[in-house]
Amino acid sequence: MATLTIRTDPEVERALESLTGDGRSRSDVVRAAILAAEREQRRARLRAEAEALRDDPGDVEASRLLAAEMDAVRAR
């Protein structure tokens, strides 16, 4: 496991104090924060991709055609 060294300011120190109030170590809190930030970044990317697909006229038309085909198959 690698070691990460950071410089903190008073705002970060206050946040760390608050987040470690439940007994977690500073390292545990920082690791959790990094993982949460990565998950949020991944969600934002997926959301942007979904919005791009939603706004693409070609994809919208393809979705409509597929839905119509599925409706026709179900009707049989």
Backbone bond lengths (Angstrom), bond angles and torsions (degrees), N, CA, C in turn:
res aa  C-N    CA-C-N  psi(-1)  N-CA   C-N-CA  omega(-1)  CA-C   N-CA-C  phi
1 M - - - 1.447 - - 1.523 107.92 -
2 A 1.316 115.46 133.76 1.459 121.25 -179.54 1.525 110.56 -81.15
3 T 1.307 115.07 162.55 1.460 121.83 176.73 1.506 108.78 -109.55
4 L 1.320 116.07 138.01 1.458 122.56 178.67 1.528 107.75 -118.51
5 T 1.298 116.41 129.28 1.457 120.76 177.47 1.514 108.28 -114.32
6 I 1.323 116.50 130.15 1.463 120.33 178.56 1.519 109.82 -130.67
7 R 1.315 115.13 157.72 1.460 120.67 172.64 1.524 107.07 -98.19
8 T 1.295 116.77 132.19 1.448 120.55 179.24 1.517 110.50 -108.48
9 D 1.305 115.56 154.26 1.457 121.00 174.36 1.525 107.34 -110.93
10 P 1.325 117.86 176.30 1.468 119.34 -177.99 1.535 113.81 -57.51
11 E 1.322 117.85 -35.83 1.464 120.57 179.76 1.532 110.80 -64.86
12 V 1.322 116.12 -43.27 1.465 120.49 179.01 1.527 110.09 -67.31
13 E 1.319 117.18 -39.34 1.465 120.27 178.16 1.523 110.85 -61.44
14 R 1.332 117.09 -42.27 1.465 120.40 177.94 1.532 110.56 -62.69
15 A 1.329 115.64 -42.96 1.466 119.47 179.17 1.527 110.77 -63.61
16 L 1.317 117.30 -43.62 1.462 120.59 178.65 1.522 111.24 -62.86
17 E 1.310 116.30 -40.18 1.471 120.14 178.45 1.533 110.16 -61.70
18 S 1.315 115.39 -43.32 1.459 119.87 178.98 1.526 111.29 -65.35
19 L 1.322 116.60 -44.37 1.466 121.12 -176.39 1.523 113.53 -72.85
20 T 1.309 117.29 -22.44 1.472 120.17 178.76 1.527 111.64 -95.36
21 G 1.314 117.00 3.28 1.454 121.12 -179.83 1.513 114.16 -62.39
22 D 1.325 116.13 -20.86 1.475 119.99 179.78 1.522 112.31 -89.84
23 G 1.316 116.80 6.51 1.460 120.43 177.68 1.515 114.99 101.24
24 R 1.330 116.93 -7.99 1.468 118.32 177.82 1.526 109.86 -70.20
25 S 1.307 115.32 151.08 1.461 119.92 177.85 1.521 110.44 -78.31
26 R 1.316 115.59 160.78 1.465 120.40 176.44 1.521 109.91 -58.87
27 S 1.324 116.57 -39.46 1.469 120.19 179.81 1.521 110.90 -62.96
28 D 1.337 116.72 -43.99 1.466 119.94 179.08 1.524 110.98 -61.82
29 V 1.323 116.26 -42.62 1.466 120.79 -179.64 1.521 110.68 -64.11
30 V 1.310 117.33 -43.67 1.474 120.84 -179.00 1.526 110.29 -67.38
31 R 1.334 117.60 -42.33 1.468 119.57 177.60 1.527 110.53 -60.08
32 A 1.326 116.46 -44.99 1.470 120.14 179.77 1.524 111.00 -62.28
33 A 1.320 116.80 -39.49 1.466 120.69 -179.80 1.523 111.32 -66.34
34 I 1.306 117.27 -40.18 1.469 120.67 178.94 1.528 110.11 -65.03
35 L 1.323 116.98 -43.59 1.463 120.23 179.13 1.528 111.03 -65.63
36 A 1.319 117.44 -39.69 1.474 120.76 177.71 1.521 110.58 -64.09
37 A 1.322 117.17 -40.38 1.467 120.84 179.09 1.527 110.65 -64.49
38 E 1.325 116.81 -39.25 1.467 120.22 178.95 1.522 110.37 -67.00
39 R 1.331 117.56 -41.58 1.464 120.43 177.62 1.528 110.72 -62.09
40 E 1.316 117.05 -42.60 1.467 120.74 179.13 1.529 110.93 -64.12
41 Q 1.318 116.81 -39.78 1.467 120.71 177.80 1.528 110.33 -62.88
42 R 1.345 116.45 -42.55 1.467 121.01 179.05 1.531 110.26 -63.64
43 R 1.340 116.72 -43.85 1.471 120.13 177.68 1.523 111.36 -61.21
44 A 1.322 116.71 -40.93 1.471 120.44 179.82 1.521 110.75 -63.50
45 R 1.336 116.82 -40.30 1.473 120.28 177.28 1.517 110.93 -63.57
46 L 1.337 116.37 -45.73 1.467 120.11 179.96 1.526 110.74 -63.93
47 R 1.331 116.59 -40.24 1.466 120.85 178.40 1.529 109.79 -62.09
48 A 1.332 117.44 -43.32 1.463 121.20 179.46 1.530 110.85 -63.76
49 E 1.340 116.96 -40.46 1.459 120.13 178.06 1.524 110.84 -64.31
50 A 1.340 116.35 -43.25 1.466 120.20 179.47 1.522 110.97 -63.25
51 E 1.327 116.66 -40.99 1.460 119.80 178.74 1.520 111.39 -65.81
52 A 1.327 116.99 -37.06 1.466 120.44 178.36 1.531 109.86 -64.73
53 L 1.338 116.30 -41.40 1.465 119.34 177.59 1.526 110.77 -66.04
54 R 1.330 116.16 -42.28 1.462 120.59 179.97 1.520 111.36 -60.57
55 D 1.317 116.69 -34.76 1.461 121.33 -175.83 1.526 113.66 -91.78
56 D 1.329 117.51 -0.94 1.461 121.00 -178.92 1.526 109.17 -88.41
57 P 1.337 117.85 115.98 1.467 120.35 -176.85 1.527 113.32 -57.22
58 G 1.309 117.82 -37.61 1.457 121.21 179.61 1.520 111.89 -64.71
59 D 1.319 116.49 -42.99 1.459 119.91 178.43 1.524 111.47 -68.44
60 V 1.320 116.76 -37.42 1.462 120.27 178.17 1.524 109.87 -62.52
61 E 1.322 116.85 -44.94 1.467 120.68 179.33 1.523 110.79 -64.34
62 A 1.331 117.31 -41.83 1.468 120.39 178.35 1.523 110.55 -61.72
63 S 1.320 117.28 -38.96 1.467 121.09 177.67 1.519 110.74 -64.80
64 R 1.314 116.80 -41.23 1.469 120.27 178.37 1.525 110.99 -63.18
65 L 1.328 116.45 -43.76 1.459 119.94 179.41 1.530 111.19 -63.73
66 L 1.301 117.05 -42.20 1.459 120.85 179.07 1.526 110.35 -63.95
67 A 1.318 117.04 -42.78 1.470 120.38 178.33 1.526 110.74 -61.59
68 A 1.329 116.97 -41.24 1.461 120.57 177.91 1.515 111.57 -64.14
69 E 1.338 116.71 -41.03 1.467 120.52 177.08 1.525 111.20 -63.20
70 M 1.318 117.03 -42.54 1.466 121.11 179.14 1.522 110.67 -64.23
71 D 1.323 116.74 -40.32 1.468 120.31 177.01 1.528 110.67 -61.03
72 A 1.337 116.06 -41.85 1.452 120.47 179.12 1.530 111.16 -64.51
73 V 1.306 117.51 -39.49 1.469 121.32 179.73 1.530 109.46 -66.93
74 R 1.309 117.73 -41.59 1.474 121.66 179.97 1.529 111.56 -66.02
75 A 1.326 116.47 -31.31 1.460 120.98 -177.47 1.531 112.29 -71.95
76 R 1.288 118.09 -16.82 1.474 121.71 -177.00 1.489 112.33 -73.19
